[in-house]
């Protein structure tokens, strides 16, 4: 007697179903994608670039991070799984999510629930434009305090417009059936019921799939979850008197030591050669200072400094140079629009640099 037929065997004229997977570069989205691929679904990935992504940027700049993998984990996951990855620039559209989150922020400046609604909404738009059938994510019930709670997961499905076209393979059996399950495109019994913050079930599933190398989940994949970064972004908005940013703003917040000696200006000080090289690309946009008599960092001045502020900035630059213990340090000050000039300044004593300056 012949065995049971698959869905495609029973309906030979039906087309292969297609799913779009939100690929963050982490283990969960990798596993969710593989689970659906193993059910004969054609899967392609999408990664939405907001400008706040952690991976690859500072690792490529700073010498202390040189041993960390210099890779875009989303691209790496797609290559490992053998699927096509679409990287979509949403920098401008995403600004409203960061500036005006309907559901508020998490512990820092992370608008996690609004972010997930936005990402799934963009994915829903994409599948409608490209004739795909449904969306998958690597979400797990209870793993994140804002966007992955049992009561907020339906909010994401509803507000994104995806509704029951959104399938979460790793925790699907903890949730109501979605359309792909009801229609038999995927077998619900081959999906999972993971829950909570623990990673053991995911690690075990990865081993079952023969996946040994994957990005570690600690720290998240977004700078907005980082307390120090969030503080610097809030300071930027306070100094400007309004909530706005451009890509250069959020990139510069990732690099260097940021000090605000006075409300009308702040300093961005390179901490090592790689950061100095990166900041070189911005020197024409800012008044900047170099130390000439002693090796030291490139210092950018952001804001509207007066003459006294420039002198203070020069003394701080001297303090962070190799001439910090010298009586005088020669510096070169180049206005944003003007000719460079040289001065000799005494380095500012460390005792005159209160902790409140450091952002």
C-alpha positions, 0 to 999 in steps of 0.5 A: 500500500502506498504511503500518505501523499504530501500536499504537493503530491495531492495537488500537482498543479499547485505552486511551491509556497514562498516565505520571506524570513526576517534575518537579523543575523542571530541564531533564532532567525537562522533556525526559523528559516531552516525549519521552514526550508525543511518543509519544502518551502522556498524561503528568501531573507530580508534585512532592514538597515536602520543605521543602528545595527551593531555588527560590523561597524565598530568591529571594523574600526577599533584595534581592540576588536580586531579579533572579532569576526568582520562580517555582516551576520545577516549575509553570513546566515543567508550564505550558510543557508543558501538563500537569497538575502534582500538588504533594504535601506529604511533609514529615513522611514525608520526615523519616526519609529525612533522619534515617536514610538507609539508603544514607548521605549524599553530600558534605553532608547529602544522602541522594540515593539514599534520596531517589530511592528515596522519590520513586519509591516515592511515585510508584508508590503514586500511579500505583496509586491513580490508574490510571496505567501507568508512571513516568518520570524525567529521570535520566541514567546517570553524572550524579549520583555517588550516585543516578544510577550504573549500579549504583544505578539498579537499586537505585532501581527495586527498593527503590521497588517500581516495578521495570520500571514505571520508565522513564528516557527520556533514558538508556533505551537504556543500560539493560535494557528496561522493561515500557512498552518491551516492551509497545510502549507506547513505542518504544525507538528513539525514546528516548535513550542519554545518559550522563555529567555533560555537558549538551550532548546535553540542550541540543541536544535542548532546541533541537530541541524549541524549548525556549530557557528552562529552569532552570540545573542548577548548585547542585542543587534541594535545600538538603541538597546545600549545604555551609553549609546542611548544617553549620547542620543538623548544628549544630542536631541537635548543640545539641538532642542529637537528630536531629529538625526541624520545618518552621520549623527548616529554613526558618529555616536558609535565612535570615540569619546564624547565629552560635553564641557558646556551646553553649547558644544561637545567634543568627539575624541578619537581613542585609537588609530582606527577611530582617528582614521574614521573621524578624519572622514568628518573633519571638514564638517566640524571645527577640529583640533590636532596636537602637533608637538606630541602624538594625540587624537583628532578632536571634532567640535560639535555645536556652536563654540565661542572663542573661550570654548575653542581654547578649552577644547584645545586644552582638553585635546592636549590633555588626551595627547602624549603631552598631558604632563608637558607645560605647553602643547602645540595644537592646530585648530581648523575652523569649519570654514576658515584657515588653520592656526597654531597655538601653544596651550597648557593641557587641562589638568584631569582634576578640572574634567568632571565626570559629568562631562563624559557622555 
